[in-house]
Amino acid sequence: MDVATVLTLGAYAVPALATDQPFCVKHQDKIHGVLSCFDRVIFRGYLPLSYPKGMSGFLYQQQVLLKDFKDYAPTIAERVKEHVKGLIEQAGAPYRHLPTKEPMEQQARQLAQDKGIREGIICGYSQLETCRSYRFEHRAGLPRLRPDFRRCLVLYVFVMHAVLGLIHVKIHTWFPLTMQVYVNGHDFLAKKLDGLGVEYTMHDNALTRIADLKAAQACADRFAKQNWPKLLGQLARHFNPLLSKELREQDYYWVMDQAEYATDVLFVDRPALAGLYPRLVEHARTCLGAEDVLKFLGRKLTGQFLGEVQTHVGRRVEGCASSTR
């Protein structure tokens, strides 16, 4: 089977679709099974340096004057960069700076598959991004740090984690050294199925066939019960060198920045889904409007909204095209 045999019906913590649901009962001869699990989950970590007073206190402990912040910050940024690059080199993994955006996760997944990487660092990237930081200034004759935005180097490290499967760790090299850890519930599930010896077929991060759906659902339900502070703390201490020296008595405060929960309907083969797909699209187009899409994206329509919300449906005519250069 391939990815075309999986239909994701929902996300963002939609109620799970049971096998006795009318849709599944009606089309049971076409459906291999139903799986509900977390999909994309992003954790963001903040140090006590993430507000001006905390950053000023840290500089005082390090005997760095506020006016010298602009000289001190680049040395820390270079140190973080060299530490992370060193970890990547020790793992024998490639590292590249990206002047433009590239599909990093797709490349990392393919690299792990080609090299048969079951655990450890797969690859690393760096790129410039606009990040929250600080800027030194005098206000009413007094020196201070104020929040500001600046372009800084951001490092991405893709790791095949022993528990979580394929993840990536993102760290800002500039103060306040914010971190992000991306986890996918489908990769977590694949890792668990490997441990149980349950056969499955995976395309990208979608499971298109699972030999034991009951065992798979039990594994997926364990995702939320992981010891997340411990797992995330271990990653932070591994990739941020300051946590073993200047910040050895500090730790990141982790929040869940984004979370998606998906219910996947696995069809027996491609033709089974292909026959239903046009009707499903028509049903969605008829029953859902632009307002529903805005609500799904977190946009709230209020009485003060003066614009016009429209849904546009178009059909492309099949044909051929030519060009001359």
Secondary structure as GFF3:
##gff-version 3
##sequence-region A 1 325
A	DSSP	three_ten_helix	3	5	.	.	.	ID=ss1
A	DSSP	beta_strand	6	10	.	.	.	ID=ss2
A	DSSP	alpha_helix	22	26	.	.	.	ID=ss3
A	DSSP	beta_strand	31	46	.	.	.	ID=ss4
A	DSSP	alpha_helix	52	61	.	.	.	ID=ss5
A	DSSP	three_ten_helix	66	68	.	.	.	ID=ss6
A	DSSP	alpha_helix	69	90	.	.	.	ID=ss7
A	DSSP	beta_strand	95	97	.	.	.	ID=ss8
A	DSSP	alpha_helix	104	115	.	.	.	ID=ss9
A	DSSP	beta_strand	120	139	.	.	.	ID=ss10
A	DSSP	beta_strand	142	161	.	.	.	ID=ss11
A	DSSP	beta_strand	165	172	.	.	.	ID=ss12
A	DSSP	beta_strand	179	184	.	.	.	ID=ss13
A	DSSP	alpha_helix	185	196	.	.	.	ID=ss14
A	DSSP	beta_strand	200	203	.	.	.	ID=ss15
A	DSSP	beta_strand	206	210	.	.	.	ID=ss16
A	DSSP	alpha_helix	213	220	.	.	.	ID=ss17
A	DSSP	three_ten_helix	223	225	.	.	.	ID=ss18
A	DSSP	alpha_helix	228	239	.	.	.	ID=ss19
A	DSSP	three_ten_helix	241	244	.	.	.	ID=ss20
A	DSSP	beta_strand	253	267	.	.	.	ID=ss21
A	DSSP	alpha_helix	270	287	.	.	.	ID=ss22
A	DSSP	alpha_helix	290	296	.	.	.	ID=ss23
###
